[in-house]
Amino acid sequence: MEISFKVNDIIQQLRQVSSVVAPKSSLLILENVIWKKVNNELSFVASDSETWITVGNVPMTSYDTNESFEICLNAKDTLSVLQNLSGEEVELNVNIEKKVVNGRYGRKGTFMLPFSEVDEFPRPKEITDWKKVSVPTSMMTECIQSVVFSVANDELRPVMNTIHFDFTERDVISVASDGRKLARFTRLGVSSPAISGKSFNLPNKPATLLSRVITSNQDTETLDIYTDDASAVKFKIGDNIINTRLIDARFPNYNMVIPQDNDKDFVVAKDDVLGILKRILPLGDAGTECVILHYNVGTQEILFSTEDIDWSKSASEAAECDTDVREDIVIGFKGSELINVIQNVPSDKIRIKIKDKTHAALIVPAVENPNFDYTSILMPMLINQ
């Protein structure tokens, strides 16, 4: 059984499926990628036992239409060989009896790789009562990329290591939080009646993988979402399918933690604040990364400052702001967290709403967008001022 292909035509798809393979797995078979040929169709499949990705319609330059095969090739070894053959056409001969693949390229180049049987490779859960909805791929990208920075890495509370999705009759909501910061993105006017009222907690790894697959399939305008009883979800984008198990746990009530009474409102230029933070933060305490925001009524500016007392270092810089606040305000944040939150606000101007130095700050776009609603919050640090 033989197939031929140009390395440049398939290397992206192979890297894509290989990205789900865990570096170390208790099941050795999961270190492999399935190469599956049925008639004139070649596809790749990989898994880490929680998430499965299938990339179909992999280009071939020639093939034996009368023969089919399904074999497991080590992901690392295969990539190591092929990624150094850029521009080459490779011919693979699958020897079922000896369980090896013989490769030829160029004038005299050859290689041989062993393969494993696919019988032990775990398969996704069989579900027959999927609920399906089709949504714009751009919407799903926005829902993931707008909040993924807030996903936690918490071994004790795995539900916090997810992006939570809520499907209402007219909107799609995505939320992520690590306990100190939270981001909520609401895509307005997206009808999904088939799964209206449904919600699920999508783990960070498949969410990131899905975002990459969408990016590599920019010509595909819609994707299909299949859900069941919140134990699994499947995404189909063109010839690509991602199956993943879901975290079956209750996500915190995110609407309850978003402050409603932060009455001190400041509008600032996003890039100006990011530039200030990146300039002053290196001169602060590397352990606490504390940055203090001080608003003085007399100056109508927000002064950002930081210091490292032990090494006699400090820095400060002011940013212009638009506000009606008539009292001095002082509040502290962890600098890296503040940068992370601000740079993900989808607006050139941002609105920072504060109650006092002990309550979470609300950071949102300064101007409302008719297509989406975006909200982020950040807990302050305790300061002696």
N, C-alpha and C positions, 0 to 999 in steps of 0.2 A: 504494500500500500504506500503510495507516494503522493506528496503534495509539494508544490513550489510556491514561493512567495518572495517579495522584496522586503528586506528587513525594515526599510523606512516606512513601509505601508502598515506594518503590524506592531512596531515597537511601542507606540503610544498605548494601544489597547492592552498589550501585555504588561506594561508598567502599571496601567490603571488597575487591572485585576490583581496584580501582585502586591499592590499597596495594602490590600486587606489581609494579606498573609501575616500572621503573628511571627515575630522574630524567633520566639521559642514557644513551642506548643507541646502539650502532653501527648497529643496525637501526631505522630510523625507524618501521617498522610496529609495533614493540613499545611505542610511546608510545600505542597505541590499546587500546580495549576492544572486543571483538566483541559486537555486539548480534545475537542469533540468535533468530528467530521461526519456529517450525514449527507450523502449525495454531494451536492455542490456547495454546502454550507459549512463553514468552519466557525467555531465559537470557543471562547475561553470561559472557565468557571473557577472561582476561588472562594475560600471561606476561612473564617477564624472560629467556626462552630456557633457563632452568634449572628453573623452577617454573611450573606452570600451575594456575590456579584457575578452576573453573566453578561459577557460582551459578545454579541452576535454579529453576523455578517463581516467576519474578519477577511480582508482581501487575500485572494490566492491568484497566482498567475497561471497555474495549471494544477490539475488534480485528476484522480481516477474516479470517475462518476459511479463506477460499479462497486466501489469498496467504501466501507464506513469503519470508523474506529473511535474509541474513547479511552484515552490514556492519561496518566498523571505524570507530569514532568516537574522536577524540582524547580521552584520559582527562581531561587537565587542562581542556581547553575545555568538555567536557560537564559536568564537575563545577562549573566556574565559573558556568555558566548555571543549572543546576538547583538548586544549593544556595542560591541567592538567590530561589528561587520556592517557598519553604516554604508548604504549604497549598494550592498551586495544582494544578489539573488541567491536564495538558499533552497536546496532541494532536500526534503526529509523523506527517508525511507523507514517505515515502521515495520520492525521484525517482531511479530507476535510471539513466535516460538522462543526466541532468545530474550525477549523483553528489553530490547534496546532500540534506540532511534539512531540511525546513521545519517549524518548531515554532510552535504557537499556544497562548496561555494568557490567562486573564482576559478582559477585554472586547476589548482591541485589541493585546495583546502578541504580538509575533512574534520569531522568530530563525531563522537559517539556519546550518547547519554542513555543511562538506564531509565526505564519507566516502571511505574507501579500500576496495579489494577485499580479500577475505580470502585470496586465493591465496598471497600471500607470507608470511602469518602462520605462524610455525613451530608445529609440532604435537608433542605428546609422543611418545616412543618407543612404537611398537606392540609390545605384548607379549601373547602368547596363553597362556602357561603361568603365570599368576599363582597364587600360593598365598594363600588367603584365611583370615582369622581375624576374628571379631567380638569386640570388647572393650568394656567400659563407657567411656563418654566421660569420666566422672569420673576413671577410672584414667589415661587418656592425659593429661588436664589435670595431674594430680598428677605424672606422670612428667616432663613438660616444665617446669612452673613450679617444681618443687623443685630443679632443677639448672641451669636456663638461665643463672643469674647467673654460673656458673663457665665458660661458654663463652669461648674465647679469640678474639682477633682477630689471627691470625698469617698473614701472607702466605706465609711460607716453609713452614709446616706446616698446610695447609688442613684436615687431618683433625681438628686441635684446635679448629676453628671449628664443630664439630658436637656434637650430642647422640648418644651411642652407646647403642643399644638391644640388649639381649640377651633372647631369649625362651627360657626353660627350660620344662621339662615342667609346672611348677606356678607359676612366678613370672615377672614382667616386670621387667627391670632397666634403668634409665637412668642414664647417667654423663656428666659433663662436667668438663673441667679446662683451665685455662690455664697449667699448669706451676707456679703458686704456690699455687693452691687447687684443691680437687677436691670434688665432691659426687656421692654415689651414692644413688639411691633405688630400693628394691626393693619392688614391690607384690606382696604375698604372696597365694597361693591363686588366681591367675588362670590358668586352664587354656587353653593355646593349642597343642593337639597338631599342628595343621596346619603350624605354623611353628616347632615346638619345635626348639631347636638353631640357629635362624637368628639373625643379628645384622645390623644396618646402622647406618651413620653418617648421621644426619639433619642437614643444614645448619641453621644458626641461623635463617635467614630463613623457610624453610617451617615450621620448628618453631613459631616465634612466630606465623606466619599461622594454622597449624592451631589453636593455642590460642585465637586470637581467634574463629575460625569456630565452635569448640565453644562458646565463651562466648555467642555470638549465637544458638546453637541449643540452648538449655538444655533444651528439651522432648524432645530426641532423646537417648535413654538409651544407645544403643550406636553405635559406628562400626565400619566395616569397614576392615581393613588388608589390602592386596594387596602382596605382595613377589615378586620374581623371584630372580635370581642376584646380588642386592646392587647392581645397577646402577640400579634405580629402585624407587620405592615409590608407592603410591596410597592415599589415604584418602577414604572416602565417608561423609559425615555428612548424613543426610537427602537433600536435593536438591543438596548441595554436594560437589564433587570436587576434591581437590588431588593433582596429579601432580608429582613432583619427581625429578630425577636425584640419585643418592647419591654421596658421596665414596668412591671405591673405593680405600681404603688401610687399613692395619692400625692400629686404635686401640691405644694403649699398654695393657699389662696392668695395669689399675687396681687389682686386688686385691693386686698385689705392692708397691704404694707406700703402701697403707694400713697404718699402724704397728700392730703387735700387742703391743708391749712397753712402751707408755706407762703407767707404774705410778703416777703421781701424779695423783690423781683429785679434781676440785673440782666441786661442784654449786652453781650460782648461778641467781638469777632472771633470766630473759632480758631483761625490760623494764628491770630495774634497771641491768644492764650497758649496754644500749643507751643509756639516758638518760645515764649517766656518760660514755660515749664521745662522745656528741654534745655534751655540755657542755664537756669538756676539750679536744677535738681542735682547735677554732678557735684555741687559745692555744699550739699546738705549732708545730713547723717545717713550713711549708706544702710544702716540697720533699720531705722524707722521710716526713712524717706518722707518725713513730715514736711508738708508745704502749708504755710499759713496764708489765708486770704483775709486781708484787712481792708474794709471799706471805710473811708473817712468822708463824712459829709462835706467837709470844707474843700476837698480836692476833687470830688466826683469821679474818683478813680478807684480801682481795686488794686491794692499792692500785694503782690505775690512774693513771699520771702521764705527762706530756709537757712538753716545754720547747722554746723557741726561744732559744738562747744569743745569737744575733746581735742580737735585739731585746729581750732581757731579759724574756721572757715565759715563764710556766709555769702549770701547773694540775695538780691531783691530787684524787682522790676515792676513797674505799674502798667496797667492796661486801662484804656478808656472804656467807660461803660455808660449805658443809657438806663437811668433808674429814677424812680420817685421816692426812694428810701430816704428818710430824714433822721436816721440814727446811725451811729457807728456799729459796724458788724465785724466780728472776728470769728473765724472758723478754720479748723485744720483738716487736711486730708492726706492720705498716703499718695505721694506724687505720682508713682507709676500707675496707680488705680485711676487717679483723676485724668491722666493722659489717655488711658485706655478707654474711659467712658466718653470723654469729649471727642476724641478722634472718630468715634463711631456714630456720633449724632449726624444724621443726614441733612445738614444745613450749613450754610456759610456763617450764619449768625446763630448763636445759641442763647437760650434763656436759662439762667441759674436762679432757682427759687429756694430760698432759705427760710427756716423758722428761727432757729438759734443754733448755737455751736454743739448741741447735744443730739439734734435730730437729723435724719437723713435729708440730704439736699436733692432737689428735683432738677434734672438737667434735660431740657427738651429743645426742639427747634424753635427759633424765635418766631417763625411764621408758619401757620398751619398749612398743610398740604392736602389737596382734595382727594388724593389717591391713597394716603396712608396716615396713620397716627403713630407717633413714636414717643416713648417715654423711657427715661432711665433714671435710676436713683443711686446714690452713693452715700454710705455711712461715713460720718466724720471720725477723726481721731480726737482723743481727749487731749486738750492743751491747757497749759496753766496761764491763760490770759483772759 
